[in-house]
Amino acid sequence: MIVPAINKEPRWIKPVLLFLALVFLAVFIFIPLFTIFHQALGSGLKVYFKNLMEPDIFAAIKLTLVVALVCVPVNTFFGILLAWVVTKFEFKGKNILITLIEVPFAISPVIAGLLFIFLFGSFGWFGQWLIAHHLKVVFALPGIFLATAFVTFPFVARELIPLMQELGRDDEEAAMTLGAKGFQIFFRITLPNIKWGLIYGVVLTNARSMGEFGAVAVVSGLIRGVTTTMPLYIDILYNEYRYAAAFGVASLLTLLALATLIVKTIVEHFNSVRKI
Amino acid sequence: MGIKITAAKKPRSRGTGLPGFGLTLGLSMTYMALLIFIPLSALILYSARIGPREFWVLISDERVMAAFKISFLSAFIAALFNFIFGLVIAWVLTRYTFPGKRIIDALIDLPFAIPTAVAGIALAFIFSPNGIMGVFLKNFGLELAYSRKGIVLALVFIGLPFVVRTVQPVIQELDKELEEAAASLGADFYQIFGRVIFPSLFPALLTGFALAFARGLGEYGSIIFISSNQPYHTEIVPLLIVKKLLQFDYRGASVIGVTMLVCAFVLLLLINFLEAFAARGKSR
């Protein structure tokens, strides 16, 4: 019998590695997932929905949706612009720019929140001006929007840039020589090509803007029913030992995370199909 | 900043005549300036007004130094765990077939996708002395929750996908002919692994390690639930910043914030360098 040379791997290695990997994943992925839903639904569906319909919790869910509704479209728009300028043109400082896009990822979310405190807080650059005009940014909704936009800024551009780099610009240039205008080129040529990457970028932006904790915690001021998003409310409920309610809210965010992973798998499938 | 100058000078775009250069560059630069650069400079300039002596007094404070030590050490240990287990998981997922593999592969990214507060309460609940894992580990005299070990635990969770996802494609592209050649020359498995496989994985592993480390340094949400948050003992840097803000100690908060910013930028540079190094290492 001819044994492929590659199979020099000792027999014990596969089962041992498989066992190690599965135990590790069980502890860090499966048990937490199970726990979240078990604790959320442990006292039955009726209690589950009663918890979620509590006025303050419901307000938190609503606020989270509003934050996403503001931040996702804005960041999607500017993410596309950035990806376009970086992949379709050559200019000085381009590589620095590509690196700088990642800055919000490199910074701790708490620091991201801190930045806006130092800009709009009472002692910050615009602090006195804002007070004089009876405007509130920090410890109010605008601060939450800004902090969330900051931490979710890179997602769309980061998904699109490698994709658009790989696609090149031949198609667009061909369309242009045929007389297509800017928006025609984008909507007819570029957009269909980057559709899947864009969808994943948007989904990631959405998941992070609904789930951000550190940055929002710093700028929120934690006014119940007004500036508490879902993740912040999980903290409040957990510290009040209201585990079923805390995990109830957590289960909604977990469903969002699982949906994100499903979208990712689909996108990868379509992208690999197209490459072949 | 250099970027703004190039934007204002309206540099020539070479190579293509595609439309929209000025508009897209101008708009996206404006947005980045408003959202990122101006807020960053607000913090930096605020802390720059603090003299170097006071800066040093504030940063060398015993409690601040303890927090830095805890943050760096925990992030390092957690990244080390992920270095090892990330390699094992990436190896298992690329080289072996087993039932449920595709689902597991998709779930590896869960720590990326799940909000940190959710991960925090789930881990704290599981590893608390009465939780599923807590009860089990108590039999071995191990108490993970509400201690420094809890911080590491949360950071292992947060950092796992970084190593797996950077190493996985490299394992996939490993040149099997090299392994076969080594085997036909009489090398045993350990020699092949040590001399052929591991060296080609090492740059990617290092990148994953650095990414996990950087993320661990800044992590806040998941840790505060599972750590007891005691000064000098389990207080991480981001938590200390939040506490200083709550006490209106803005000078203290800005000094720590700027120091963390510098660390983040150094790590970002290092990661970029490692990625370039890893890309060169690949024989493509």
Interface residues (C-beta under 8 A of the other chain):
Chain A: P4 A5 I6 K8 E9 P10 I13 K14 L17 L18 L20 A21 F24 L25 V27 F28 I29 I31 P32 L33 T35 I36 Q39 F78 L81 L82 W84 V85 K88 F89 E90 F91 K92 G93 I96 L97 T99 L100 I101 E102 V103 P104 A106 I107 S108 P109 V110 I111 L114 L115 F116 I117 F118 L119 G121 F123 G124 W125 L146 A149 F150 F153 R169 E172 E173 M176 K181 G182 I185 L204 A207 M210 G211 E212 F213 G214 A217 V218 M230 P231 L232 I234 D235 Y238 Y243 A246 F247 A250 L253 T254 L256 A257 L258 T260 L261 I262 K264 T265
Chain B: G2 I3 T6 P11 R12 S13 R14 G15 T16 G17 L18 P19 G20 F21 T24 L25 L27 S28 Y31 M32 L35 I36 I38 P39 L40 A42 L43 Y46 F85 V88 I89 W91 V92 L93 Y96 F98 I104 A106 L107 I108 D109 L110 P111 A113 I114 P115 T116 A117 V118 A119 I121 A122 L123 A124 F125 I126 G131 I132 M133 V156 F157 L160 K176 E179 E180 A183 S184 A187 D188 F189 I192 A214 L217 G218 E219 Y220 G221 F225 V237 P238 L239 I241 V242 L245 Y250 A253 S254 G257 M260 L261 A264 F265 L267 L268 N272
